[in-house]
Amino acid sequence: MSTTMQDLTIVLDDKPGTLAKAAEAIAAERINIEGGATINCGGEGIFHALFKTEQDAGSAKRALEKAGFKVRAQEPVVVEQAQDRPGEVARIFRAVADAKVNVEFTYVATNTRVVIGTKDVQKVSEALGAPTITGARR
């Protein structure tokens, strides 16, 4: 079963303590990070942080910017509940591929959930069997 949540793309300096400072800015606002991933890309760090609601993401974004961080994007993502077993992510990504949707980024969140960033959130949700706008399941 998939849901839609919010992802922030946060730019980090590539030096010790920067990720901790970003996480502390979010924690100071008492906002839970539901999942996340960091990568080093071209001399800067990129931190994808997952939030349950648009309000939480907006509050985290403001806290990060106040702390001096650049937030490159705030966008909806599909979050799919997954089983912790071989082939599960292959099943998820095959459904997305069969729907002919490009995945821009992905990472694992707490409670065995797979986060999928894409320009077509609705199509990915439908491909994974989420209720459609009419309420029918595929």
BATORGU-378907 format. One record per atom (N, C-alpha, C): residue number from 1; residue in one letter; chain; atom name; z, x negated, y. Coordinates in steps of 0.001 Angstrom, whole numbers, always signed. Layout:
<rs>
R   pos   code   unit   site        up      east     north
R   NUM      A      A     CA         Z         X         Y
...
</rs>
This chain:
<rs>
R   pos   code   unit   site        up      east     north
R     1      M      A      N        +0      -854     -1179
R     1      M      A     CA        +0        +0        +0
R     1      M      A      C        +0      -888     +1225
R     2      S      A      N      -897      -617     +2139
R     2      S      A     CA      -956     -1442     +3337
R     2      S      A      C      -455      -680     +4556
R     3      T      A      N        -7     -1448     +5533
R     3      T      A     CA      +414      -919     +6820
R     3      T      A      C      -209     -1794     +7899
R     4      T      A      N      -107     -1351     +9123
R     4      T      A     CA      -572     -2149    +10249
R     4      T      A      C      +647     -2624    +11025
R     5      M      A      N      +657     -3919    +11328
R     5      M      A     CA     +1724     -4517    +12121
R     5      M      A      C     +1068     -5326    +13236
R     6      Q      A      N     +1842     -6112    +13958
R     6      Q      A     CA     +1335     -6892    +15084
R     6      Q      A      C     +1525     -8382    +14847
R     7      D      A      N      +498     -9162    +15172
R     7      D      A     CA      +536    -10616    +15053
R     7      D      A      C      +380    -11234    +16435
R     8      L      A      N     +1182    -12253    +16710
R     8      L      A     CA     +1011    -13060    +17915
R     8      L      A      C      +468    -14423    +17502
R     9      T      A      N      -527    -14906    +18228
R     9      T      A     CA     -1036    -16265    +18053
R     9      T      A      C      -456    -17095    +19194
R    10      I      A      N      +437    -18009    +18862
R    10      I      A     CA     +1199    -18773    +19837
R    10      I      A      C      +761    -20234    +19766
R    11      V      A      N      +488    -20820    +20921
R    11      V      A     CA       +86    -22223    +20992
R    11      V      A      C     +1336    -23079    +21151
R    12      L      A      N     +1437    -24113    +20314
R    12      L      A     CA     +2583    -25022    +20338
R    12      L      A      C     +2126    -26444    +20634
R    13      D      A      N     +2935    -27182    +21371
R    13      D      A     CA     +2701    -28618    +21507
R    13      D      A      C     +2949    -29250    +20143
R    14      D      A      N     +2174    -30263    +19817
R    14      D      A     CA     +2301    -30947    +18534
R    14      D      A      C     +3375    -32028    +18634
R    15      K      A      N     +4651    -31572    +18676
R    15      K      A     CA     +5765    -32514    +18748
R    15      K      A      C     +7014    -31859    +18151
R    16      P      A      N     +7965    -32670    +17699
R    16      P      A     CA     +9172    -32143    +17064
R    16      P      A      C     +9933    -31166    +17972
R    17      G      A      N    +10415    -30092    +17374
R    17      G      A     CA    +11271    -29137    +18072
R    17      G      A      C    +10556    -27981    +18731
R    18      T      A      N     +9224    -28054    +18841
R    18      T      A     CA     +8498    -26997    +19541
R    18      T      A      C     +8561    -25666    +18779
R    19      L      A      N     +8379    -25716    +17484
R    19      L      A     CA     +8454    -24492    +16673
R    19      L      A      C     +9855    -23892    +16748
R    20      A      A      N    +10870    -24730    +16688
R    20      A      A     CA    +12252    -24239    +16790
R    20      A      A      C    +12479    -23551    +18131
R    21      K      A      N    +11972    -24144    +19205
R    21      K      A     CA    +12130    -23552    +20536
R    21      K      A      C    +11454    -22178    +20610
R    22      A      A      N    +10275    -22053    +20011
R    22      A      A     CA     +9578    -20757    +20008
R    22      A      A      C    +10382    -19724    +19223
R    23      A      A      N    +10849    -20100    +18038
R    23      A      A     CA    +11633    -19176    +17216
R    23      A      A      C    +12930    -18782    +17914
R    24      E      A      N    +13540    -19717    +18606
R    24      E      A     CA    +14781    -19425    +19339
R    24      E      A      C    +14537    -18467    +20498
R    25      A      A      N    +13396    -18576    +21167
R    25      A      A     CA    +13069    -17650    +22264
R    25      A      A      C    +12957    -16222    +21743
R    26      I      A      N    +12362    -16082    +20560
R    26      I      A     CA    +12229    -14755    +19940
R    26      I      A      C    +13595    -14257    +19475
R    27      A      A      N    +14356    -15118    +18833
R    27      A      A     CA    +15684    -14750    +18323
R    27      A      A      C    +16627    -14326    +19443
R    28      A      A      N    +16505    -14957    +20593
R    28      A      A     CA    +17371    -14619    +21731
R    28      A      A      C    +17184    -13172    +22180
R    29      E      A      N    +16018    -12618    +21892
R    29      E      A     CA    +15737    -11210    +22224
R    29      E      A      C    +16108    -10274    +21075
R    30      R      A      N    +16680    -10852    +20003
R    30      R      A     CA    +17102    -10092    +18823
R    30      R      A      C    +15927     -9361    +18162
R    31      I      A      N    +14795    -10066    +18089
R    31      I      A     CA    +13586     -9535    +17457
R    31      I      A      C    +13385    -10271    +16138
R    32      N      A      N    +13117     -9526    +15079
R    32      N      A     CA    +12909    -10119    +13765
R    32      N      A      C    +11463    -10557    +13601
R    33      I      A      N    +11279    -11782    +13116
R    33      I      A     CA     +9954    -12265    +12724
R    33      I      A      C     +9782    -11878    +11260
R    34      E      A      N     +8812    -11008    +10988
R    34      E      A     CA     +8584    -10478     +9640
R    34      E      A      C     +7845    -11456     +8732
R    35      G      A      N     +7162    -12418     +9328
R    35      G      A     CA     +6397    -13409     +8579
R    35      G      A      C     +5757    -14354     +9564
R    36      G      A      N     +5176    -15410     +9051
R    36      G      A     CA     +4516    -16331     +9954
R    36      G      A      C     +3918    -17515     +9235
R    37      A      A      N     +3073    -18223     +9964
R    37      A      A     CA     +2444    -19432     +9443
R    37      A      A      C     +2121    -20338    +10615
R    38      T      A      N     +2184    -21632    +10362
R    38      T      A     CA     +1806    -22589    +11398
R    38      T      A      C      +756    -23532    +10835
R    39      I      A      N      -146    -23965    +11718
R    39      I      A     CA     -1140    -24966    +11346
R    39      I      A      C     -1321    -25905    +12528
R    40      N      A      N     -1748    -27118    +12223
R    40      N      A     CA     -2109    -28059    +13268
R    40      N      A      C     -3615    -28010    +13385
R    41      C      A      N     -4095    -27748    +14572
R    41      C      A     CA     -5528    -27542    +14764
R    41      C      A      C     -5968    -28256    +16043
R    42      G      A      N     -6710    -29343    +15896
R    42      G      A     CA     -7256    -30035    +17050
R    42      G      A      C     -6215    -30563    +18014
R    43      G      A      N     -5087    -31043    +17493
R    43      G      A     CA     -4070    -31625    +18354
R    43      G      A      C     -3061    -30648    +18923
R    44      E      A      N     -3188    -29378    +18576
R    44      E      A     CA     -2181    -28408    +18998
R    44      E      A      C     -1727    -27623    +17776
R    45      G      A      N      -539    -27087    +17874
R    45      G      A     CA       -41    -26247    +16798
R    45      G      A      C      -378    -24796    +17089
R    46      I      A      N      -665    -24060    +16050
R    46      I      A     CA      -881    -22615    +16153
R    46      I      A      C      +171    -21955    +15270
R    47      F      A      N      +913    -21040    +15847
R    47      F      A     CA     +1962    -20311    +15139
R    47      F      A      C     +1582    -18837    +15148
R    48      H      A      N     +1294    -18303    +13961
R    48      H      A     CA     +1080    -16862    +13816
R    48      H      A      C     +2430    -16262    +13461
R    49      A      A      N     +2891    -15304    +14249
R    49      A      A     CA     +4167    -14644    +14001
R    49      A      A      C     +3932    -13150    +13866
R    50      L      A      N     +4532    -12547    +12851
R    50      L      A     CA     +4330    -11140    +12517
R    50      L      A      C     +5509    -10291    +12991
R    51      F      A      N     +5181     -9149    +13594
R    51      F      A     CA     +6202     -8224    +14097
R    51      F      A      C     +5891     -6818    +13628
R    52      K      A      N     +6955     -6058    +13400
R    52      K      A     CA     +6828     -4709    +12861
R    52      K      A      C     +6131     -3751    +13824
R    53      T      A      N     +6437     -3850    +15109
R    53      T      A     CA     +5893     -2884    +16065
R    53      T      A      C     +5214     -3578    +17243
R    54      E      A      N     +4395     -2829    +17937
R    54      E      A     CA     +3757     -3321    +19151
R    54      E      A      C     +4815     -3651    +20211
R    55      Q      A      N     +5873     -2854    +20253
R    55      Q      A     CA     +6966     -3093    +21198
R    55      Q      A      C     +7659     -4425    +20901
R    56      D      A      N     +7967     -4691    +19631
R    56      D      A     CA     +8586     -5975    +19268
R    56      D      A      C     +7679     -7141    +19629
R    57      A      A      N     +6386     -7014    +19324
R    57      A      A     CA     +5442     -8089    +19637
R    57      A      A      C     +5357     -8311    +21142
R    58      G      A      N     +5315     -7234    +21904
R    58      G      A     CA     +5265     -7352    +23363
R    58      G      A      C     +6502     -8017    +23928
R    59      S      A      N     +7664     -7654    +23405
R    59      S      A     CA     +8913     -8275    +23857
R    59      S      A      C     +8954     -9751    +23478
R    60      A      A      N     +8490    -10078    +22273
R    60      A      A     CA     +8447    -11479    +21840
R    60      A      A      C     +7472    -12265    +22712
R    61      K      A      N     +6341    -11668    +23023
R    61      K      A     CA     +5349    -12332    +23875
R    61      K      A      C     +5946    -12667    +25247
R    62      R      A      N     +6624    -11707    +25838
R    62      R      A     CA     +7245    -11948    +27146
R    62      R      A      C     +8297    -13056    +27067
R    63      A      A      N     +9104    -13049    +26004
R    63      A      A     CA    +10136    -14080    +25832
R    63      A      A      C     +9506    -15461    +25655
R    64      L      A      N     +8432    -15521    +24891
R    64      L      A     CA     +7746    -16793    +24673
R    64      L      A      C     +7130    -17323    +25964
R    65      E      A      N     +6469    -16445    +26693
R    65      E      A     CA     +5849    -16868    +27955
R    65      E      A      C     +6911    -17322    +28958
R    66      K      A      N     +8041    -16635    +28981
R    66      K      A     CA     +9148    -17028    +29868
R    66      K      A      C     +9664    -18423    +29491
R    67      A      A      N     +9600    -18744    +28191
R    67      A      A     CA    +10052    -20050    +27708
R    67      A      A      C     +8965    -21125    +27851
R    68      G      A      N     +7812    -20750    +28416
R    68      G      A     CA     +6762    -21728    +28675
R    68      G      A      C     +5652    -21822    +27646
R    69      F      A      N     +5635    -20906    +26690
R    69      F      A     CA     +4598    -20928    +25662
R    69      F      A      C     +3393    -20099    +26083
R    70      K      A      N     +2222    -20500    +25590
R    70      K      A     CA     +1002    -19713    +25790
R    70      K      A      C      +804    -18855    +24545
R    71      V      A      N      +677    -17546    +24745
R    71      V      A     CA      +369    -16634    +23649
R    71      V      A      C     -1117    -16312    +23772
R    72      R      A      N     -1875    -16789    +22809
R    72      R      A     CA     -3328    -16664    +22857
R    72      R      A      C     -3795    -15251    +22530
R    73      A      A      N     -3079    -14549    +21660
R    73      A      A     CA     -3515    -13205    +21273
R    73      A      A      C     -2349    -12399    +20733
R    74      Q      A      N     -2434    -11096    +20953
R    74      Q      A     CA     -1576    -10110    +20289
R    74      Q      A      C     -2525     -9104    +19701
R    75      E      A      N     -2463     -8933    +18380
R    75      E      A     CA     -3434     -8052    +17737
R    75      E      A      C     -2858     -7394    +16489
R    76      P      A      N     -3404     -6228    +16153
R    76      P      A     CA     -2976     -5577    +14918
R    76      P      A      C     -3517     -6333    +13709
R    77      V      A      N     -2740     -6327    +12648
R    77      V      A     CA     -3132     -6934    +11378
R    77      V      A      C     -2786     -5968    +10254
R    78      V      A      N     -3464     -6135     +9138
R    78      V      A     CA     -3158     -5342     +7950
R    78      V      A      C     -2141     -6117     +7123
R    79      V      A      N     -1104     -5427     +6683
R    79      V      A     CA       -70     -6036     +5848
R    79      V      A      C       -45     -5265     +4533
R    80      E      A      N      -402     -5982     +3459
R    80      E      A     CA      -518     -5373     +2132
R    80      E      A      C      +644     -5809     +1252
R    81      Q      A      N     +1340     -4840      +676
R    81      Q      A     CA     +2393     -5145      -290
R    81      Q      A      C     +1727     -5701     -1542
R    82      A      A      N     +2235     -6795     -2072
R    82      A      A     CA     +1617     -7441     -3227
R    82      A      A      C     +2648     -7687     -4322
R    83      Q      A      N     +2165     -7759     -5534
R    83      Q      A     CA     +3008     -8146     -6663
R    83      Q      A      C     +3002     -9664     -6751
R    84      D      A      N     +4108    -10255     -7167
R    84      D      A     CA     +4199    -11700     -7321
R    84      D      A      C     +3724    -12065     -8721
R    85      R      A      N     +2385    -12104     -8878
R    85      R      A     CA     +1811    -12404    -10189
R    85      R      A      C      +409    -12995     -9999
R    86      P      A      N       -58    -13735    -10996
R    86      P      A     CA     -1383    -14346    -10909
R    86      P      A      C     -2480    -13290    -10678
R    87      G      A      N     -3396    -13607     -9790
R    87      G      A     CA     -4542    -12738     -9539
R    87      G      A      C     -4341    -11684     -8478
R    88      E      A      N     -3122    -11524     -7995
R    88      E      A     CA     -2851    -10449     -7037
R    88      E      A      C     -3576    -10663     -5712
R    89      V      A      N     -3515    -11868     -5168
R    89      V      A     CA     -4232    -12092     -3908
R    89      V      A      C     -5730    -12068     -4128
R    90      A      A      N     -6187    -12464     -5296
R    90      A      A     CA     -7622    -12365     -5599
R    90      A      A      C     -8054    -10896     -5557
R    91      R      A      N     -7230    -10003     -6094
R    91      R      A     CA     -7535     -8572     -6064
R    91      R      A      C     -7635     -8076     -4628
R    92      I      A      N     -6692     -8473     -3804
R    92      I      A     CA     -6672     -8044     -2404
R    92      I      A      C     -7908     -8558     -1670
R    93      F      A      N     -8189     -9854     -1810
R    93      F      A     CA     -9321    -10430     -1088
R    93      F      A      C    -10661     -9930     -1631
R    94      R      A      N    -10729     -9589     -2913
R    94      R      A     CA    -11958     -9014     -3467
R    94      R      A      C    -12216     -7644     -2842
R    95      A      A      N    -11178     -6828     -2686
R    95      A      A     CA    -11350     -5508     -2062
R    95      A      A      C    -11856     -5652      -627
R    96      V      A      N    -11337     -6631       +88
R    96      V      A     CA    -11781     -6871     +1468
R    96      V      A      C    -13230     -7362     +1468
R    97      A      A      N    -13554     -8275      +575
R    97      A      A     CA    -14922     -8802      +491
R    97      A      A      C    -15912     -7700      +126
R    98      D      A      N    -15533     -6850      -822
R    98      D      A     CA    -16423     -5747     -1229
R    98      D      A      C    -16663     -4765       -90
R    99      A      A      N    -15728     -4683      +834
R    99      A      A     CA    -15892     -3825     +2013
R    99      A      A      C    -16721     -4532     +3090
R   100      K      A      N    -17120     -5779     +2799
R   100      K      A     CA    -17956     -6576     +3709
R   100      K      A      C    -17289     -6824     +5066
R   101      V      A      N    -15994     -7153     +4993
R   101      V      A     CA    -15220     -7438     +6201
R   101      V      A      C    -14833     -8910     +6187
R   102      N      A      N    -14987     -9579     +7319
R   102      N      A     CA    -14612    -10973     +7452
R   102      N      A      C    -13115    -11103     +7731
R   103      V      A      N    -12486    -12034     +7038
R   103      V      A     CA    -11074    -12343     +7267
R   103      V      A      C    -11012    -13503     +8254
R   104      E      A      N    -10300    -13325     +9353
R   104      E      A     CA    -10159    -14384    +10352
R   104      E      A      C     -8986    -15303    +10042
R   105      F      A      N     -7898    -14745     +9515
R   105      F      A     CA     -6756    -15542     +9076
R   105      F      A      C     -5938    -14705     +8110
R   106      T      A      N     -5122    -15388     +7339
R   106      T      A     CA     -4239    -14713     +6396
R   106      T      A      C     -3017    -15590     +6151
R   107      Y      A      N     -1902    -14946     +5822
R   107      Y      A     CA      -690    -15672     +5458
R   107      Y      A      C      +216    -14714     +4696
R   108      V      A      N     +1254    -15252     +4102
R   108      V      A     CA     +2209    -14455     +3338
R   108      V      A      C     +3423    -14183     +4222
R   109      A      A      N     +3919    -12960     +4147
R   109      A      A     CA     +5099    -12549     +4910
R   109      A      A      C     +6269    -12318     +3959
R   110      T      A      N     +7415    -12003     +4528
R   110      T      A     CA     +8599    -11717     +3717
R   110      T      A      C     +8333    -10552     +2774
R   111      N      A      N     +9104    -10486     +1714
R   111      N      A     CA     +9030     -9380      +747
R   111      N      A      C     +7671     -9263       +68
R   112      T      A      N     +7050    -10376      -231
R   112      T      A     CA     +5789    -10443      -977
R   112      T      A      C     +4705     -9580      -339
R   113      R      A      N     +4465     -9817      +932
R   113      R      A     CA     +3406     -9110     +1649
R   113      R      A      C     +2347    -10108     +2102
R   114      V      A      N     +1094     -9672     +2063
R   114      V      A     CA       -26    -10495     +2488
R   114      V      A      C      -534     -9948     +3814
R   115      V      A      N      -641    -10821     +4817
R   115      V      A     CA     -1094    -10450     +6153
R   115      V      A      C     -2561    -10827     +6279
R   116      I      A      N     -3364     -9879     +6775
R   116      I      A     CA     -4798    -10101     +6922
R   116      I      A      C     -5196     -9814     +8360
R   117      G      A      N     -5659    -10869     +9047
R   117      G      A     CA     -6172    -10733    +10403
R   117      G      A      C     -7677    -10565    +10356
R   118      T      A      N     -8176     -9516    +10993
R   118      T      A     CA     -9593     -9188    +10978
R   118      T      A      C     -9944     -8376    +12213
R   119      K      A      N    -11197     -8354    +12548
R   119      K      A     CA    -11637     -7518    +13672
R   119      K      A      C    -11758     -6045    +13265
R   120      D      A      N    -11734     -5762    +11956
R   120      D      A     CA    -11905     -4386    +11479
R   120      D      A      C    -10707     -3950    +10631
R   121      V      A      N     -9579     -3749    +11308
R   121      V      A     CA     -8329     -3370    +10647
R   121      V      A      C     -8484     -2068     +9869
R   122      Q      A      N     -9153     -1086    +10441
R   122      Q      A     CA     -9321      +211     +9789
R   122      Q      A      C    -10078       +77     +8467
R   123      K      A      N    -11155      -700     +8471
R   123      K      A     CA    -11970      -851     +7263
R   123      K      A      C    -11195     -1587     +6162
R   124      V      A      N    -10408     -2593     +6550
R   124      V      A     CA     -9588     -3304     +5559
R   124      V      A      C     -8525     -2366     +4992
R   125      S      A      N     -7879     -1592     +5844
R   125      S      A     CA     -6871      -629     +5369
R   125      S      A      C     -7482      +352     +4381
R   126      E      A      N     -8662      +846     +4700
R   126      E      A     CA     -9338     +1784     +3791
R   126      E      A      C     -9693     +1097     +2472
R   127      A      A      N    -10175      -139     +2533
R   127      A      A     CA    -10553      -873     +1323
R   127      A      A      C     -9364     -1103      +405
R   128      L      A      N     -8184     -1223      +997
R   128      L      A     CA     -6974     -1472      +206
R   128      L      A      C     -6267      -191      -208
R   129      G      A      N     -6887      +954       +92
R   129      G      A     CA     -6351     +2214      -377
R   129      G      A      C     -5323     +2864      +509
R   130      A      A      N     -5237     +2421     +1758
R   130      A      A     CA     -4310     +3077     +2707
R   130      A      A      C     -4840     +4451     +3050
R   131      P      A      N     -3971     +5355     +3421
R   131      P      A     CA     -4444     +6673     +3849
R   131      P      A      C     -5428     +6526     +5009
R   132      T      A      N     -6495     +7284     +4966
R   132      T      A     CA     -7466     +7275     +6055
R   132      T      A      C     -6989     +8176     +7158
R   133      I      A      N     -7761     +8296     +8209
R   133      I      A     CA     -7385     +9144     +9338
R   133      I      A      C     -7177    +10585     +8886
R   134      T      A      N     -7936    +11045     +7888
R   134      T      A     CA     -7795    +12418     +7393
R   134      T      A      C     -6621    +12552     +6411
R   135      G      A      N     -6041    +11409     +6013
R   135      G      A     CA     -4912    +11454     +5105
R   135      G      A      C     -5301    +11268     +3646
R   136      A      A      N     -6598    +11267     +3351
R   136      A      A     CA     -7062    +11103     +1968
R   136      A      A      C     -7006     +9628     +1593
R   137      R      A      N     -6715     +9353      +323
R   137      R      A     CA     -6723     +7962      -159
R   137      R      A      C     -8036     +7726      -853
R   138      R      A      N     -8509     +6479      -715
R   138      R      A     CA     -9751     +6106     -1392
R   138      R      A      C     -9501     +5876     -2855
</rs>
